[in-house]
Amino acid sequence: MTKMPKKKIVCVVGARPNFMKIAPIIRAMNNQQTVLDPYLVHTGQHYGADMKTSFFDQLNIPEPDVDLNVGSATHAVQTAEIMKRFEPVLDQDDFHAVLVVGDVNSTIACGMVAVKKNIPLIHVEAGLRCYDKTMPEEINRVLTDQISDLLFTTERSAHDNLIKEGISDSAIHFVGNVMVDTLLANVERAIPYQQTLLNVSDENASNIKEGEYSVLTLHRPATVDHPVYLKQTLETIVQVSKRIPIIFPVHPRTAKQIESLGLNNLLSSGNVISLPALGYLEILGLMKSAKFVMTDSGGLQEETTALGVPCLTLRPSTERPITVSEGTNTIVDIDPDQILSGVDNILETGGKSGRVPEYWDGHAAERIITILDQWVK
Ligand code: UD1
């Protein structure tokens, strides 16, 4: 019997949340009997030990075949630089398709390069919309979906959004959530929160009991790059911390802003334990044992729903509505009154327990690979 030749698929990652999404896809391409052969490109949008290497190591992602090393810059410069450096990669071999995940600058940059070279584009996590174009990710999502040939969705609302935007029904496949694949595959390996706290020499940290703390993450430019909003939000956080201790792994963007605005003293006036940006297994361990999470991250909204941990989203809207309608998420924006009443509600009632959405079952990547395998033949 003649063996079907392998079809090389370029898989792109750039920023932290991409790593959790690509890990199960690469694993499924390698493990299932398929004609697919992954070729991993890291754009270098996120770099260094805390933002890149620890994720590759913890999630067993193979070393990228190519690292474009773009680093940080403005949106225009970063996007342009990724495009410039990605184009020659596509000339090196006979690639069958380019697969991009999520909504970061690397997603749209590599997507545009692919389609202009007539290489089919596959988008994993398509169709999510918050209809707020001040959010860079919303622009990346809409544009990537418009140029994609095959679109995989995490929730049914995404399908409706895509149809409204004129995408052909036959190109859309509801497969579930690859981020949850990674969560379920790793939840038993999560690093216990006590171990993560041991690394900080903060005397408050040793008193923190399981289920009796909150986790905070904050990195959206709309909040952290705006001095008034950032200060107001941190003031509210300090108030919350007087009711329940808060563990706060600080994203580099946020750390820079806190430093330059001199807000460190404000933070230390409350019961807030600041940590550097954490690896995947550390943050998973923190979330798993938390009373609740406060965040502006899309990924954490989904992960808390999968874990059944209440989440307060510090944004005016979400592109992941199923986390609110079925999961544990409540949108409170950065409005102090809404945040404080959200916290009160959780402390009094335990908060939303929710249910796990359809197909968030740990097998999304396998579904993707089964469909892809047929599609490339
Ligand atoms: C990016 C994504 C965002 C995603 C987030 C996850 C876009 C438009 N934004 O935002 O959707 O939720 O990643 O973290 O693609 N920095 C470092 N080390 C790094 C990377 C960045 O110190 O490895 C610092 C740099 O000072 C940089 C800043 O963080 O200027 C912001 O990084 P950038 O990748 O531009 O955006 P994020 O805020 O991380």
Boltz pocket constraint, residues with backbone or C-beta under 6 A from the ligand:
constraints:
  - pocket:
      binder: B
      contacts: [[A, 15], [A, 16], [A, 17], [A, 45], [A, 46], [A, 47], [A, 48], [A, 51], [A, 52], [A, 72], [A, 73], [A, 103], [A, 104], [A, 105], [A, 106], [A, 136], [A, 137], [A, 219], [A, 251], [A, 252], [A, 253], [A, 256]]
      max_distance: 6.0
